[in-house]
Amino acid sequence: MKFNLVCLLLSFMVAMPDSSAALPSIEGLFKNLNNKPVTEKLVTIKAKIKTIISDYPEGQTKEYYIKVLLLQRNEYQLDVLHTIHTSPDFNNKTVVDYKYSDDIAATIVKGEEDISLSFYALLSMFGTNNSKVITTLLKKRNSDYVNEKEVLNQEKIRLLEAYLGFLKSGEAPDSGNSPLKPRSDAEKNKIDELMGTRFYKLPTALKMVKIGKEISWVLKLENVDAYFDNETFRLKKLKSNLYEQVVAYDFGNYILMDGIHEFPRTINILNEGKGQTNMTILDVNYSDDKTGQFKKIAGEVFKIKLPTENSVAKIPSFLLMN
């Protein structure tokens, strides 16, 4: 029933030039819509990090490397393994710290998350084209967040459900019982007016705004501001005030990392009062994890004896994950 209704809705949306398909939703924007579909379960992201620490002497920086493995078990469950390295070899001998997070969406729902999960949520958006994790976080931390189901045109959906039932009944289209073709002119006008409305109302928090010479889709929530390109819907900037920390992300040019899937080449992160981090994405790799690669890698990492004196102790907590 649900599948047939979805097909029916899509057919109407394609047929109608003024359909809601032309409008982005919050969930859609955080799916990295300009990207190609991701069919593999395991995404490996490697990056070079340059961090300027606020309480270090002026100009002093730290450079290191991170590897983040994202395992998309299903639409809702995402596991993360994050290792910090002292060299671009990315082998276990260079690991100085790591964090493993099992099913981070569930962790957010339970209220057990920390600021590192907002970083993973963004990476999962780019790496998996799935907005479940980041929208779960937005819903949890912003009282004014409204999801797609809450802004759907329920009256129009009920009408189409009734029409679907009519089609299944086998009655002739001209029987006079079609919900889309009532007998009275007053009812016809009402149906025509309803069918001319959008399937969902654009959330009040999401607006198209002209900033200078550029037009952007801007999402303004209680604790998050996000800016998306008007044409490609790519995320350009995001500022969050979560966990009593203000963190601003600036996303650079998007490039095809594996010849198919795009990723921002650079991510600059400003953590107010802590420091600034410039991240350069070195490689993004996709695999099926049919042999349990993620579990094997995690098992080896768990055996690593970390340095007693953490050489990256001054890295801001949203990347160090402490």
C-alpha positions, 0 to 999 in steps of 0.5 A: 500500500505504501509503495503504491502510494509513493509511486502515485505521489511521484507520478503526480509530482512529475506531472505537475510543473509546480510540484514540491519536487523543485523545493529542497527539504532539510533532510534532502539538503543534508543528503548531499543531493549533488552526489552520485548514489552510494551503494557500498557500505564502508567508506574510508576517509583520510585527511591531513590536519593542521591545527592552530591552538588558541593558547599556544604561542602565536603562529605555533601549529600542530600537523597530524593525520586522521582516518575515519571509517564509516560503516553504514549497516543500514539506513539508520545505523552508522558505526564510526572508527576514527584514528589519529596518526603522526604520519600519512602512512596511516598504519597502526604504528603511527596511531596516537589516539582513536575512538570507536562509536557504535550506532551514533544515531542511537547514541544521539537519541539516548543523549549520550553523544558529545561534540565529536558526533556532530563532526561524524554526522557531517562526514557521514552526510558527505560520505554516505549520502544519508541524512539520518544521523545529522537530522537526528542530531538537529532534531535532538538539539534544536527545538524548532526543527521540523522533519519532512513528515511534519510538513507534509500536506496530509489533506492532499495525501489522504485524497490520493490515498482515497484515489488509490483505493478507487483505482484498486476497486476496479470501478470505471473512471467515469462512474462518478465515484472517483475522489478526483472527479466529484459530481458537484462543481463546488467539490470539483473546484475544491479538489482542483484547488487542493491538487494545485497545492504543494505536497509539503510546506517549506519549513519556516526555518529554511529560506532562499536568501541573497547574500551579496551577489550569491543566492543561497538556501539558508537554514536557521535553527535554534542552535544551527545555521547552514548555508547551501548553494542555490543550484547544486544544494551543496553545503557551503557553511555551517555554524553550530552552538552545541554542547556549549561550544560554538563551531563554524565549518567552512567547506571548500570546493567539491571534487570527485575523490574517486572519479564518481563521488564528490567530497569537499576538498577542504574543511576549515573548522573554527572552534571558538576559544579553542582553536582553528583546524584546516582539514585537507581530504586526501582520499575517500575510498568505498568498499562493500565490507563483505569480508568484515573489513571494518570489524577486523580493522577495529579489532587491530586498533583496539590492541594498540598501546597508546603513548602514555604522554599523548602527543596530540593532547592540545588538539581541540576536543571536537577532533580529539574526541575527549 
